[in-house]
């Protein structure tokens, strides 16, 4: 059985339609879809979907960013940035995962870094000297 990631655009909790125009600082939770014009800054711990008709001039910090329209500004995503075939980005991006689909355009610098992994617990065997580990130094 093949599992496919459900597109974020199917789980929209907020929407700014084509023809809307906003300026300022935007903060939201859930999944927000922008299809209008926005100038300013956008912050969220959740998902931003930039629709095909959107024209965004903003620095954006979100968990995930889907880009189907035009974005001018720096993007910082904790999990993923994806530029779809109709998407255009002019600015620097920072994310552990960056996907640019055929037809998508990106003009800027990218920096990819992993999120810091959770501290691993040390096992008892890693604290023991090698000679005491099972099988070490034994002859058969």
N, C-alpha and C positions, 0 to 999 in steps of 0.2 A: 504494500500500500504506500503510495506516495503522498507526503504531506506538503502542502503549499502554504507559504506565508499569506495570511489574509491581508489584502491591501488595506492600509490604514483608512483610506477614503471610504470604506464600507462601515466604519464605526464612528462617524462624525458626531461630536457632542456640541460643536459650535460652528457657525458659518457666517462669513462676510461675502455677500454676493457680488457679482460683476456690477460695476456702476457705483459701488461704494468707494469712498475715499476717506482715509483716516490718517492723522498725524499724532505722534506721541509715543508713549511707552505702553506696550501691550503685554499683559501677563494673563495666563490662562491655565486651566487644568483640563485633562481629558485630551480629546483630539479636536483641533481647530483647523478648518479649511478656509483659506483666504483666496478669493477669486477677484477681489477689487484691487485698489491701489492703497499702499501703506508706506509711510515714511516715519522712521524713528528707530525704536529698539523693541525686540521681542524676546521674552524670557519665559521658559516653562520647563518643567521636569517631565513633560509628556510629548505628544506628537503634533507636529505642524505639517499640514499638507498645503502646498502652494499650488493652487489650481492653474489650469492652462491659460486663463485670461488675466492672471494676477501680474501686477507690476510692483515689486517690493523693493524699496530702498531702505535697508535696515541691517543692523548687526543683530544676529540671531543666535540665541543659546537655547537649545532644546535637547530632549533625549533623542528624538528621531526627527529627521526632516525629509519630506518627499517633495521634489521640485518638478512641477509640470509647466510652470510659467517662468517669468523672468525675475531674477534676484540680483540686486547690486548691493554688496555688503559682505562682511565677514561672517562665516557660519561656524558654529561650534556645537557639535552633537556628541552626547555621551555614548550613544550606541551606534548610530548609523545615519549616513546621508546618502540619498539616492536621487540621481538626476535622470529623469525620464526622457524619452525621445523629443518631447516638445520643450524640455527644460533648458534654461540658460542661466549660468551663474557667472558673475564677474565679481571676484573677491577671493579672499583666502578662506580655506576650509580646514577644520581640525575635527577628526573623528577616527575611531578605531576601524570603522568600515566605511569605505567610499565606493559607491557603485555609479558608473556613468554608462547608461544604456546607449546603444547605437543611435546617433542623431542628437543626443544630448550634448550641450556645449558647456565648457568650463574654461574660464580665463582667470588664472590666479595661481597661488601656491597652495599645495596641500601638505598637511602634516598628519600622519597617522600614528597614533600611539595607543597601546593597549591600556585598558583600565587596570589598575593595580590588582593583582590576584589576592584573594583572601589569604591570610597567613596560614600556611599549612601546619598541621600538628606534627610534631616529631614523633616517630615511632620508636619503640624501645630498641629495635634492631639497629636503627641508625645511630643510636648512642653507644652501642657496644663496639668494642674493638673487633676488627675483621676476623681475628683468629678465633673468636668465641662464637661467630655465626655458624649456624648449622651447615655442615659440610665443608667449612673452610679448614684446610690443613689436614683433612681426613684422606686416607689412601684406601683404595678398594682393591 
